[in-house]
Amino acid sequence: MSEEREALQARIDALQEDAIAFCAELVRTDSQNPPGDTGPLASLIEDRLRAIPGIEMRRVVAKEPAVNLVARISGKSPGRRLVFNGHLDTFPIGDASPWTTSPLGGEIKHGRIYGRGASDMKAGIAASVIAFELLAECRDSWSGEAVLALVGDEETGGVWGTQYLLANVEEAVGDAMINGDAGSPLVARIGEKGNLWVKITAKGIPNHGAHVHLGKNAIETLLDAVTPILALRDIPCPLPEGIAGTIREAQPISEPLSGAGEADTLSHITVNLGQITGGLNINTIPDSAEALLDIRLPPGVTIDDVKAKVVAALAPLPDIGWEFLSECEPNWTDPDHELVQLIQDNARASTGQDVAVNLRPGFSDARFYRQHSVPSVVYGVAAHNMGGADEYATIEDLRAVFAVHALTAFDYLSAAS
């Protein structure tokens, strides 16, 4: 280990308590979405970063009140650019009565930091921001640039956050990206399933519920249309061999953390019938009905593949219409990429345990970076009660994520020095 890296490790150890306190401070700063006002949280981070000499920092606001914050520091010479991406907004608190701690209290007890956004993803933000500060301290030991791209619009789709930055802010696009969104210090997430959201509508003929011979039930018509879409779950999925092997190898570590059956979910098309609406009351025949379905597809299956199957199933059916609401292709970074290997090695050293590489069943803003051909890894704390009462992140997880973000960024940028 070089003297510079030893010095960095010592600084990481010295700043662990600072990372905990900073995470709690972030939690105490309200950034619920909606309304999505991330200005106060951006101000808190700006106040901290202003102490760094030579930093370039600016706000980027595509749509009020979602404030995006971009900061950049340069190393000793030109080189690669590493981006820390993360979202400042959180789920709303909703009904606070089930909470046993203050939702915005940032209370630290029992080895945990409590509050809305603690795990999703203010612990990850704290880790990335202080890792960024440490890179500034040792900038004479690495080449290239380190960038913070912190966004205010992830929970509501990312249009005015990461997507906007990638399209309009040059320094937000890098040679590699680390994201501290919720996950686990024992699993580096290198890819995500694709998604296709579909609305299906059905028409009927209304009448009295006793006179079924005079009407046509739109809900029953809708169910006939939904059934073949649910059957997409049974279609064989030809995963790329590298991804199939990654999922298999990760299973013994990843499933105890994320639930039995995760490997099967990652390997197949899944369909969730999220909502059905229709009808007025029990004794009238409904004249219209609607279903919303969330289809997730693994690598090796494309959006066009699934769309074609949906259309083929629905087009022959009378009184049925459909609309594709949202879509994203499956995306992944090569498991053998340098960034993936660095994170896995540093995570093993920091946790003292074996660390898996795997995909995520859901999506994050990393998908937008991969769409821009930027190798990306999500590495964050485990999610506890995410979106629910008494959300928390463990201090043990935060310590590991902070260390891995800082060491991986240093290793990546100094490798080309």
N, C-alpha and C positions, 0 to 999 in steps of 0.2 A: 504494500500500500504506500502511495506517495505521501510525502509530508503534507502536501496541500489537502489530500483527501483525509488524512488523519486529523488535520486541523478542522476540516469541515465536520467530521464525525463528532469531534469535541464540542463544536458550536451547536450541533443538533442536540446533543445531550444537555448542554447548558440551557437551551431555549425550550425544553419540553414543557416546563411550567408556564412559560409565556404563551405557548400554543394553546394550552388548556384555557388560560384566562382569556385569550383572544377569541377562541371559539365561543365561550360563554357570552362575551361582549357582543359578538355577531348575533347570537340567538336573542339577546335582549333588544335588538334593533329590528323593529317590525318590518317585514317585507312580504306579507301575505299577498297572494295573487289568486283571485282579485282582492284589492284593486291593482296590485302590481306596481306600487310605488317603491322603487329600489333606490331612490335618491338618497335618503338618510343612510342606508347601508353603504352606498358608494362613497359618501362623505366620510364615514368612519374609516374606510380603507384608504381613501386619499390622504387623510390626516396622518395615517401611519406611514404611508409610502413617501410623503414629502421629505422625510428625513434622509432619503437616499440620494447621494450626489449623482448627477448625470442621468437621472431617470427622465424618460419622456412619458407623460401621462395625459390622457384626455378622456372626456366623456363623449359618448356617441349616443344620441337619442333619436331613434327612428320614429318612435311613437310614445308620446307622454302617457303615463308617468314612468315608463320602463326605462331606466337609465342603465346603459352599458358602460363599463369602465375598461379602458385599454391602457396598459403600461408596458414600457419596453426598456431594457438595459442591454448594453453591448459589452462583449468581452474584449480581450486584448487585441483581437484581429478579426477580419471577416471570416465567416464560417456558416454553420448551419443555424437554423432557427428552431427553437423548441417553444411550444405554446402550452401554457397551463390554461385550460378552459374550465369554466364552472358557471353555475347559475346562482344568482343572488335571491331570486324569488322562491317562495315556499308555498306549500298547500295552505289554504285558509285554516284557521283554528276551528271555526264552527262553534258548536256548543261547548263551552268551557267547563260545564258542570262535572263531566266525568274525570277531569284532570285532578290529580292529587298534588301537583306542583303548579306554579304559575306558568301558563303557556309561553310567556315571554320573559320568564324569570332567569333563564340561564343558570338554574340552580345546580351546584356541583355537590354530589353526595353519592356514597356507595360506589365510588369508582365510575360514576356516570355524569354526563352533562345533559340536563333535561331542558326541553323546550321545543316549540315548533321550529322545524328546520335543523335541529341538532344533527340528525343523521343525514337529512336530505336538504341541502348538502353543506351546511355551514362548517361542519368539521373538515370536510374536504377543502372548502375555501380557506379556512385557517391554515391548513397544511400547505396549500399551494402558495399563499401569500408570504408566509414566513420562509418557505423554501426559496421563493423569488428574492427575498431580502438577503438570504445567505449567499445566493449566487452573486448578488451585487457586491457583497463583502469580499469575495474571492475572484472577482472578474479578471484579475491578471493571470488566472490559472486556466482559463478556458477561452475558446474562440466562438464567434457567432453572436447570436442574440437569444435572450430569454424574454418571453412576452406573457403577460397576464391578459386574458380575454374573458372578463367576467360579465355575464349578461343578465338582463332583467326580464326575460320572456322565455323561460323554458317550460314552465308548468302549463302554459297555454299554447304551446306549439313551436316556439322558437322563431317565428317569422320575423319579429322585430328584435331578436336577440342574436343568436349565433348565425342564423341564416343571413341576416342583414350584415353582420360584421364580415363574414366570408365573402360577400358580394361587393362590399364597399370599403373595407379597411384592409389595406395591403398587409400590414404587419400581423393581422389576425390569422393569416394563412402561414403555416410553418412547414418544416420538413418532418416534424413529428409532433404529436400532441398527447398530453397527459390530462385526464379528467378525474376529479376526485368525487364523482357522484357515488351514491350509496351502493354498497356491494359487500365486500369482506376483505380483510387483509390477507386472507388465505386463498383468494381467487382473483387473478388478473383477468378482466373481461376484455376480450379482443374483438368481439363482434356481436351482432344483434340480428334477431329474426326480422324479416320484412313484415309490413302490415298492409292490409287492404280492408277498409271499412266500407260496408255496403248497406244501403237502405233499400228494402223491398216493400212495395206497396201493392195492395189488393183492392179490387172493387167488388161490391156486391149489390144486391137488390134488397132494400129495407122492407120489413113488414113486421107484423105481430109475431112474437115468438111461438105462439100456438099454431100459426098458419105457415109452417115451414114449406108447404107446397107452393106458396105464393112469393117466396123470397129466395135470395141466395146469400149465404153467410160468408162475408168477406174474410172473417178470421179463419174459417175452415179452408177457404181458398188460399190464404196466406200460408197456412201450415203445410199445404201441399207443395208450396214453393220453397219453404224453409228446409224441408226434409232433405232434398238433394244437395243443398249447400252444406248442411251438417255432415253429409256423407263424404265431403272433401277430406275429412279427417283420415279416411281409410286409403287414400291414394299413396302408393309407394313414392318415397322421396329420395332421389339419387344424390346424397350429399357428396361433395368433393372429399376425396379420401383423407386429405390432410385435416379437414374439419371433423370428419367422422371419427378419426383417431383421437383428435383433441378432446372431443366430447366424451369418448370412452375413457380416456386416461384421467380426465378430470372427475369422473363420477364418484370415486371413493372419497374424495375431499369435498367436492361441490355439493353433492346431494345431502349429506348430513347438515349442511349449512342452509341450503335452499329448499330442501324438501325432497322426499322420495318421489321419483318420477320425472325429475327435471331433465335428465338425459333424453327420455322419450319425448318430452315436450319440445326440446331443442331440435330433435331429429325429424319431427313430423309437422304437417300442417295442423294447426289447431283452429277451431271455430268456436267463438263464444257468442251465443244468442243473448245479447245484452238487454234488449228491450222489445216488448210487443205492446202495441196500443191499438185500441179499436172498440167499437160498441158503445152504447149509451147505458144500458141496464140489462138485467137478466132476462127480461121478457120481450126484447125487440131484436130483430135480426140486423146485425151490423152491416152498413153499406160501405164501409171502408176499414182498412186495417194497415198497420205498418210495423215492420220489424227492422231492427238495427243489429248488424252482425259484425264482429271483429275477427277477421281472419289473419292469422300469423303464419308466415311461411319461412322455412329454413333455407340456408344456402343450397344451391342446386335447383331451386324452384324460382321462377321469375313471376313478377306481377302479371305479365302478359299471359303466362301459362294459366294462372288462376282466373284471371278475367275471362279468358276463353271458355273455361269450364263453367263459370257462373253463367255466362251468356247462353251456352249450349243447354244448360239445365233450365233456364227460365224462359228463353225465347218461345218455346212451343206452348207454354202455359197461357190459357186465356185469362184476361182480366188482371194480369200481373205486370207491374213496372218495376224498374230498379234504377239505382243511381250509385256511382262510386264516389264516396265522400272524401277519402284520403288514401294515400298510398306511399309506400317507401319500399325499395328493394332490400332484400337481405344484404348485409354488409359485414365485412370482416377484414382484419389485418392478418397478414401471414404469421402463423404461430412462431416461425423461425426468425422473424424480423428482429433486428438489433434491439429496438426499444422493448419488445416483449421479453427478450432474454434478460435485459438489464433489470427490468422491474421484477421478474421472477427471482433472479439471483439476489437482489437487494431485499426483497420481501422475505426470502428464506433466512437471510442473515439477520434481519430485523425482528422477525417473529420467532425464530428458532424452530420453525416447523416447515414441513413440506408445503409448497404453494402450487396450486393448480392454475392452468390457463384454460379458459372456457369462454363460451358465448353467454349473452344475456337473453332471457326470454322476451323481455321488454326492450324499449328503446331509450336512448339518451341523445344528447346533442353530439355525441361522438359520431353518430351516423352522418351528420352533415360534413364533418371533416373527412370521413372516409369517401363520401361522394366527391370530395375535392382531391382524392388520391393522397390524403395525408394519413400515414400510419398512426393509429390512435389506440390507446388503452385506457379503460376505466378502472381506477384503483382507488377505492374509498372504504370508509368504515362500514360495518354491518348496520343494516337498517332495523331499528327496534321501534315498533309502534309508528311506523312512518305514515303520516296522514291521520293518525288517531291520537287518542289521549295519552299523555305522558311519553311522548316521543323522546328518545334519548340516544346518545352515542356513548360508547364506553371510552374511558380515558386510555385504556390499553390499545384499543384500535387506533385512536387518534395519534398516539405516540408512533405506532408503526407506519401509518400513512404519511405522516410528516417526514419521518426519516427516509422512507422510500421515495417520495417525491423529490426531496432535496438531493439524495445520493444519485438517483437515476438521472436527473437533469444534469448534474455535474459530470457524471460518467459519459453521458451522451455528448455533451458539448466539449468536454476535454479530450474525447477520443480523436477528434479531428484537429486538435491543436498542434 
